[in-house]
Amino acid sequence: MQYLGYQIGDVQFEDAVHRINELIKNSFIMERMDDEENSVIIHLLEALNMLHSFVELHRQDLFLCTDITVRGFAWDLLKHQNIISGAVGLYRLYYREKEEGSEKLVYEQTLDEKVMINAEENNLLSVYIVNPDYYTIFSDLITEVLSCIRDWRRTNAGSVVVDFDSAQIRRL
């Protein structure tokens, strides 16, 4: 698999770990689940914690920059602000096709917009691969998380959604 530098910053699991922790702390919800459902949730938290820890420990060498160049992708910095934690910017990734042999734009599509902190702008369009030294462990950790999600979907609660914003527990 190949990834743009623009995508690499999205490889983080801190938010997911935090949300599962908050779910486990909520006795109202946890008391209403059976032992199997509780076990699956705890296993998912453990799997996410392992994946998160691995990614954070190896963030600098998990993805290797290649010499591959891609055509048609571009990025814009829409807004920029310096704050205490660093430079924060709103970035847009888009794909453009130009008429062959000219600068005339034939097609353009916005692919993504997101906020990035201290983005390495020189590497946003660089192509990265997963470090072969980490293929096995990284894929095993991802597989474990996916296995937990599959186990959750097999439980009776797998179709239940906890909507924190509206303070509801409801079926899909």
Backbone as CSV, one residue per row, in Angstrom:
resi,resn,N_x,N_y,N_z,CA_x,CA_y,CA_z,C_x,C_y,C_z
1,MET,0.835,-1.180,0.000,0.000,0.000,0.000,0.881,1.245,0.000
2,GLN,0.391,2.245,-0.669,1.090,3.513,-0.734,0.184,4.591,-0.156
3,TYR,0.804,5.554,0.525,0.060,6.622,1.175,0.723,7.950,0.851
4,LEU,-0.097,8.980,0.712,0.442,10.328,0.585,0.809,10.840,1.976
5,GLY,1.799,11.699,2.030,2.160,12.314,3.299,0.960,12.995,3.941
6,TYR,0.067,13.492,3.124,-1.161,14.134,3.599,-1.986,13.171,4.456
7,GLN,-1.922,11.872,4.144,-2.722,10.875,4.847,-2.059,10.360,6.128
8,ILE,-0.756,10.438,6.210,-0.016,9.827,7.309,-0.452,10.374,8.669
9,GLY,-0.727,11.655,8.755,-1.151,12.255,10.026,-2.451,11.685,10.549
10,ASP,-3.249,11.082,9.674,-4.524,10.504,10.096,-4.362,9.152,10.773
11,VAL,-3.162,8.597,10.741,-2.927,7.294,11.362,-2.685,7.541,12.847
12,GLN,-3.763,7.650,13.562,-3.697,7.830,15.015,-4.963,7.245,15.619
13,PHE,-4.836,6.759,16.837,-5.940,6.041,17.456,-6.283,6.585,18.837
14,GLU,-5.710,7.720,19.194,-5.933,8.307,20.510,-7.409,8.606,20.764
15,ASP,-8.105,9.156,19.776,-9.525,9.472,19.947,-10.358,8.219,20.178
16,ALA,-10.073,7.165,19.423,-10.825,5.909,19.579,-10.588,5.311,20.959
17,VAL,-9.348,5.327,21.426,-9.030,4.815,22.762,-9.770,5.635,23.819
18,HIS,-9.765,6.947,23.648,-10.445,7.822,24.603,-11.949,7.529,24.654
19,ARG,-12.569,7.369,23.494,-14.017,7.110,23.447,-14.382,5.782,24.097
20,ILE,-13.589,4.746,23.847,-13.866,3.441,24.457,-13.654,3.528,25.967
21,ASN,-12.628,4.251,26.400,-12.411,4.452,27.843,-13.611,5.138,28.482
22,GLU,-14.123,6.155,27.809,-15.293,6.868,28.331,-16.508,5.945,28.397
23,LEU,-16.652,5.083,27.415,-17.756,4.129,27.406,-17.644,3.180,28.600
24,ILE,-16.449,2.674,28.839,-16.240,1.733,29.947,-16.477,2.413,31.293
25,LYS,-16.148,3.676,31.403,-16.377,4.415,32.656,-17.854,4.684,32.914
26,ASN,-18.677,4.580,31.893,-20.094,4.901,32.024,-20.839,3.676,32.563
27,SER,-21.064,3.654,33.858,-21.698,2.492,34.488,-23.136,2.292,34.003
28,PHE,-23.821,3.364,33.641,-25.187,3.252,33.140,-25.233,2.340,31.912
29,ILE,-24.272,2.510,31.027,-24.228,1.706,29.809,-23.666,0.317,30.100
30,MET,-22.567,0.248,30.815,-21.896,-1.029,31.040,-22.768,-2.017,31.825
31,GLU,-23.573,-1.516,32.751,-24.446,-2.395,33.535,-25.556,-3.005,32.686
32,ARG,-25.869,-2.400,31.582,-26.945,-2.890,30.732,-26.466,-3.883,29.671
33,MET,-25.158,-4.096,29.623,-24.607,-5.070,28.694,-24.355,-6.387,29.429
34,ASP,-24.422,-7.478,28.673,-24.128,-8.766,29.293,-22.614,-8.987,29.343
35,ASP,-22.193,-10.109,29.944,-20.767,-10.381,30.131,-20.005,-10.474,28.807
36,GLU,-20.619,-11.081,27.789,-19.960,-11.211,26.486,-19.727,-9.832,25.873
37,GLU,-20.721,-8.971,25.925,-20.597,-7.617,25.365,-19.522,-6.824,26.107
38,ASN,-19.508,-6.933,27.438,-18.472,-6.252,28.225,-17.088,-6.772,27.869
39,SER,-16.990,-8.077,27.704,-15.708,-8.691,27.365,-15.204,-8.209,26.008
40,VAL,-16.097,-8.115,25.040,-15.712,-7.660,23.700,-15.242,-6.207,23.755
41,ILE,-15.946,-5.366,24.503,-15.565,-3.949,24.624,-14.183,-3.823,25.267
42,ILE,-13.937,-4.590,26.308,-12.635,-4.524,26.989,-11.531,-5.040,26.068
43,HIS,-11.815,-6.102,25.337,-10.837,-6.632,24.383,-10.546,-5.600,23.291
44,LEU,-11.568,-4.918,22.813,-11.381,-3.873,21.810,-10.494,-2.757,22.362
45,LEU,-10.730,-2.351,23.595,-9.898,-1.310,24.206,-8.441,-1.764,24.284
46,GLU,-8.216,-3.001,24.692,-6.845,-3.516,24.773,-6.186,-3.535,23.394
47,ALA,-6.919,-3.990,22.387,-6.375,-4.052,21.027,-6.058,-2.657,20.494
48,LEU,-6.972,-1.702,20.729,-6.725,-0.322,20.289,-5.540,0.290,21.027
49,ASN,-5.424,0.008,22.324,-4.285,0.514,23.091,-2.964,-0.019,22.549
50,MET,-2.933,-1.308,22.198,-1.701,-1.883,21.638,-1.369,-1.236,20.297
51,LEU,-2.373,-1.075,19.436,-2.145,-0.454,18.136,-1.695,0.991,18.306
52,HIS,-2.370,1.726,19.173,-2.011,3.125,19.423,-0.573,3.234,19.942
53,SER,-0.227,2.400,20.907,1.126,2.436,21.479,2.180,2.122,20.427
54,PHE,1.902,1.122,19.596,2.849,0.749,18.546,3.059,1.899,17.563
55,VAL,1.961,2.497,17.104,2.058,3.594,16.130,2.813,4.770,16.732
56,GLU,2.515,5.125,17.982,3.192,6.265,18.593,4.680,5.983,18.827
57,LEU,5.007,4.746,19.207,6.404,4.375,19.439,7.220,4.399,18.154
58,HIS,6.586,4.009,17.036,7.308,3.889,15.765,6.891,4.930,14.729
59,ARG,6.258,5.999,15.163,5.732,6.999,14.225,6.795,7.487,13.241
60,GLN,8.020,7.692,13.694,9.065,8.258,12.830,9.548,7.295,11.750
61,ASP,9.420,5.981,11.995,9.926,5.036,11.006,8.890,3.991,10.571
62,LEU,7.641,4.184,10.922,6.585,3.261,10.516,6.316,3.376,9.013
63,PHE,6.381,4.594,8.501,6.175,4.839,7.078,7.476,5.373,6.490
64,LEU,7.855,4.812,5.364,9.093,5.213,4.691,8.760,5.986,3.424
65,CYS,9.460,7.106,3.247,9.267,7.935,2.056,9.917,7.239,0.860
66,THR,9.213,7.256,-0.270,9.736,6.638,-1.496,10.075,7.729,-2.513
67,ASP,10.602,7.307,-3.638,10.893,8.230,-4.742,9.739,8.303,-5.726
68,ILE,8.654,7.631,-5.427,7.497,7.599,-6.318,6.868,8.992,-6.363
69,THR,6.520,9.414,-7.563,5.811,10.690,-7.685,4.424,10.405,-8.259
70,VAL,3.480,11.182,-7.819,2.114,11.042,-8.312,1.744,12.315,-9.056
71,ARG,0.960,12.149,-10.078,0.534,13.294,-10.869,-0.917,13.620,-10.543
72,GLY,-1.210,14.878,-10.599,-2.589,15.309,-10.470,-3.006,15.731,-9.071
73,PHE,-2.297,15.280,-8.049,-2.666,15.663,-6.691,-2.026,16.993,-6.339
74,ALA,-2.759,17.789,-5.578,-2.249,19.080,-5.127,-2.904,19.402,-3.794
75,TRP,-2.322,20.331,-3.082,-2.901,20.766,-1.812,-2.861,22.280,-1.732
76,ASP,-3.765,22.810,-0.945,-3.812,24.241,-0.654,-3.873,24.423,0.851
77,LEU,-3.300,25.498,1.304,-3.449,25.916,2.687,-4.536,26.979,2.698
78,LEU,-5.680,26.647,3.284,-6.818,27.559,3.265,-6.743,28.604,4.370
79,LYS,-6.327,28.191,5.554,-6.172,29.103,6.695,-4.975,28.669,7.495
80,HIS,-4.313,29.631,8.109,-3.114,29.336,8.884,-3.113,30.185,10.147
81,GLN,-2.682,29.586,11.239,-2.614,30.319,12.495,-1.508,29.724,13.350
82,ASN,-0.737,30.562,14.003,0.272,30.094,14.948,-0.309,30.164,16.346
83,ILE,-0.215,29.045,17.046,-0.666,29.002,18.438,0.466,28.434,19.276
84,ILE,0.254,28.306,20.554,1.297,27.848,21.470,1.846,26.479,21.068
85,SER,0.970,25.564,20.651,1.421,24.206,20.316,2.042,24.114,18.925
86,GLY,2.030,25.184,18.157,2.649,25.169,16.838,1.771,25.800,15.780
87,ALA,2.127,25.539,14.535,1.383,26.088,13.403,0.192,25.192,13.100
88,VAL,-0.975,25.805,13.019,-2.197,25.073,12.709,-2.708,25.594,11.378
89,GLY,-3.056,24.649,10.498,-3.547,25.061,9.198,-4.712,24.205,8.754
90,LEU,-5.576,24.800,7.955,-6.659,24.080,7.315,-6.188,23.783,5.891
91,TYR,-6.018,22.493,5.603,-5.475,22.063,4.323,-6.548,21.386,3.484
92,ARG,-6.396,21.520,2.186,-7.295,20.855,1.244,-6.445,20.034,0.274
93,LEU,-6.863,18.791,0.079,-6.233,17.925,-0.909,-7.196,17.794,-2.075
94,TYR,-6.698,17.943,-3.269,-7.566,17.793,-4.432,-6.817,17.144,-5.578
95,TYR,-7.587,16.672,-6.528,-7.050,16.044,-7.729,-7.395,16.934,-8.915
96,ARG,-6.405,17.160,-9.761,-6.586,17.989,-10.953,-6.074,17.262,-12.188
97,GLU,-6.817,17.399,-13.257,-6.334,16.935,-14.563,-6.257,18.139,-15.470
98,LYS,-5.115,18.257,-16.128,-4.930,19.343,-17.079,-4.896,18.769,-18.486
99,GLU,-5.300,19.582,-19.418,-5.254,19.186,-20.828,-3.801,18.903,-21.187
100,GLU,-3.577,17.793,-21.870,-2.213,17.387,-22.201,-1.508,18.476,-23.005
101,GLY,-0.318,18.831,-22.556,0.480,19.834,-23.249,0.056,21.266,-22.967
102,SER,-0.850,21.458,-22.003,-1.309,22.815,-21.698,-1.579,22.930,-20.205
103,GLU,-1.813,24.121,-19.783,-2.142,24.365,-18.380,-3.649,24.459,-18.157
104,LYS,-4.428,24.213,-19.215,-5.882,24.308,-19.119,-6.418,23.180,-18.246
105,LEU,-7.196,23.577,-17.244,-7.768,22.628,-16.289,-8.965,21.934,-16.916
106,VAL,-8.930,20.593,-16.937,-10.011,19.798,-17.505,-10.937,19.289,-16.408
107,TYR,-10.351,18.963,-15.267,-11.124,18.348,-14.178,-10.461,18.685,-12.853
108,GLU,-11.281,18.954,-11.835,-10.752,19.172,-10.491,-11.774,18.651,-9.485
109,GLN,-11.282,17.937,-8.485,-12.157,17.420,-7.430,-11.468,17.554,-6.086
110,THR,-12.168,18.150,-5.126,-11.664,18.207,-3.765,-11.829,16.835,-3.140
111,LEU,-10.756,16.323,-2.565,-10.778,14.993,-1.968,-10.921,15.034,-0.449
112,ASP,-10.359,16.063,0.173,-10.376,16.111,1.633,-9.995,17.506,2.103
113,GLU,-10.542,17.853,3.254,-10.125,19.065,3.969,-9.959,18.687,5.425
114,LYS,-8.870,19.141,6.024,-8.665,18.827,7.435,-7.691,19.807,8.071
115,VAL,-7.764,19.866,9.376,-6.863,20.688,10.169,-5.635,19.847,10.495
116,MET,-4.473,20.432,10.289,-3.220,19.749,10.638,-2.369,20.690,11.473
117,ILE,-1.699,20.106,12.439,-0.797,20.856,13.310,0.629,20.535,12.895
118,ASN,1.420,21.572,12.677,2.823,21.430,12.292,3.002,20.489,11.096
119,ALA,2.210,20.678,10.074,2.279,19.834,8.874,3.618,20.016,8.178
120,GLU,4.168,18.919,7.718,5.397,18.971,6.923,4.991,19.202,5.474
121,GLU,4.825,20.465,5.108,4.275,20.813,3.808,5.086,20.259,2.642
122,ASN,6.399,20.149,2.810,7.239,19.616,1.727,6.955,18.147,1.453
123,ASN,6.339,17.451,2.409,6.105,16.013,2.261,4.638,15.646,2.085
124,LEU,3.749,16.612,1.965,2.324,16.292,1.861,1.997,15.462,0.621
125,LEU,2.736,15.642,-0.449,2.475,14.884,-1.674,3.517,13.796,-1.919
126,SER,4.402,13.592,-0.951,5.354,12.484,-1.046,4.605,11.176,-0.855
127,VAL,5.109,10.128,-1.481,4.484,8.809,-1.378,5.265,7.979,-0.359
128,TYR,4.517,7.377,0.563,5.099,6.567,1.631,4.587,5.136,1.536
129,ILE,5.388,4.226,2.073,4.971,2.833,2.240,5.194,2.449,3.702
130,VAL,4.522,1.393,4.130,4.756,0.879,5.478,6.132,0.225,5.490
131,ASN,6.882,0.516,6.514,8.214,-0.051,6.689,8.104,-1.583,6.710
132,PRO,8.797,-2.276,5.799,8.707,-3.747,5.755,9.080,-4.423,7.073
133,ASP,9.913,-3.775,7.875,10.279,-4.345,9.176,9.073,-4.440,10.110
134,TYR,8.027,-3.660,9.828,6.858,-3.616,10.710,5.600,-4.216,10.094
135,TYR,5.714,-4.763,8.871,4.532,-5.330,8.215,3.769,-6.285,9.127
136,THR,4.460,-7.249,9.654,3.800,-8.320,10.396,3.103,-7.799,11.641
137,ILE,3.827,-7.069,12.469,3.216,-6.621,13.727,2.121,-5.590,13.475
138,PHE,2.342,-4.677,12.539,1.346,-3.652,12.248,0.067,-4.298,11.712
139,SER,0.218,-5.240,10.779,-0.974,-5.895,10.229,-1.655,-6.767,11.273
140,ASP,-0.889,-7.421,12.151,-1.492,-8.224,13.223,-2.302,-7.354,14.178
141,LEU,-1.779,-6.188,14.504,-2.494,-5.283,15.412,-3.778,-4.758,14.770
142,ILE,-3.706,-4.419,13.507,-4.908,-3.956,12.796,-5.923,-5.096,12.694
143,THR,-5.452,-6.289,12.394,-6.335,-7.450,12.306,-7.019,-7.722,13.641
144,GLU,-6.306,-7.552,14.727,-6.891,-7.773,16.063,-8.014,-6.772,16.339
145,VAL,-7.806,-5.519,15.987,-8.859,-4.507,16.168,-10.068,-4.858,15.309
146,LEU,-9.833,-5.220,14.060,-10.939,-5.591,13.172,-11.676,-6.828,13.682
147,SER,-10.947,-7.756,14.249,-11.560,-8.950,14.831,-12.474,-8.576,15.994
148,CYS,-12.048,-7.642,16.814,-12.879,-7.167,17.933,-14.141,-6.492,17.422
149,ILE,-13.998,-5.708,16.384,-15.172,-5.035,15.806,-16.138,-6.077,15.241
150,ARG,-15.603,-7.088,14.583,-16.447,-8.165,14.055,-17.146,-8.898,15.208
151,ASP,-16.425,-9.151,16.296,-17.029,-9.798,17.472,-18.140,-8.938,18.056
152,TRP,-17.941,-7.637,18.085,-18.960,-6.729,18.608,-20.223,-6.789,17.753
153,ARG,-20.029,-6.823,16.450,-21.182,-6.863,15.545,-21.970,-8.164,15.689
154,ARG,-21.320,-9.224,16.175,-22.001,-10.510,16.381,-22.832,-10.537,17.659
155,THR,-22.581,-9.628,18.573,-23.360,-9.594,19.811,-24.705,-8.952,19.538
156,ASN,-25.617,-9.123,20.474,-26.931,-8.489,20.338,-26.816,-6.973,20.367
157,ALA,-25.794,-6.473,21.041,-25.617,-5.028,21.138,-24.925,-4.453,19.914
158,GLY,-24.503,-5.305,18.983,-23.786,-4.843,17.802,-24.572,-3.867,16.953
159,SER,-25.890,-3.884,17.087,-26.697,-2.947,16.315,-27.153,-1.761,17.158
160,VAL,-26.590,-1.658,18.368,-26.932,-0.559,19.257,-25.881,0.527,19.127
161,VAL,-26.337,1.763,19.060,-25.441,2.905,18.946,-25.560,3.742,20.210
162,VAL,-24.418,4.117,20.762,-24.404,5.044,21.887,-24.133,6.414,21.297
163,ASP,-25.137,7.262,21.318,-25.047,8.602,20.751,-24.840,9.583,21.901
164,PHE,-23.566,9.905,22.179,-23.233,10.776,23.297,-23.787,12.187,23.100
165,ASP,-23.819,12.648,21.862,-24.262,14.017,21.593,-25.726,14.241,21.977
166,SER,-26.566,13.232,21.733,-27.972,13.391,22.087,-28.364,12.568,23.315
167,ALA,-27.365,12.002,23.990,-27.583,11.233,25.228,-28.614,10.124,25.024
168,GLN,-28.409,9.323,23.958,-29.328,8.234,23.652,-28.571,6.942,23.395
169,ILE,-29.228,5.862,23.719,-28.772,4.541,23.286,-29.877,4.037,22.377
170,ARG,-29.528,3.729,21.134,-30.577,3.345,20.189,-30.050,2.293,19.218
171,ARG,-30.982,1.601,18.590,-30.625,0.599,17.584,-30.384,1.276,16.242
172,LEU,-29.515,0.662,15.467,-29.258,1.183,14.110,-30.482,1.013,13.242
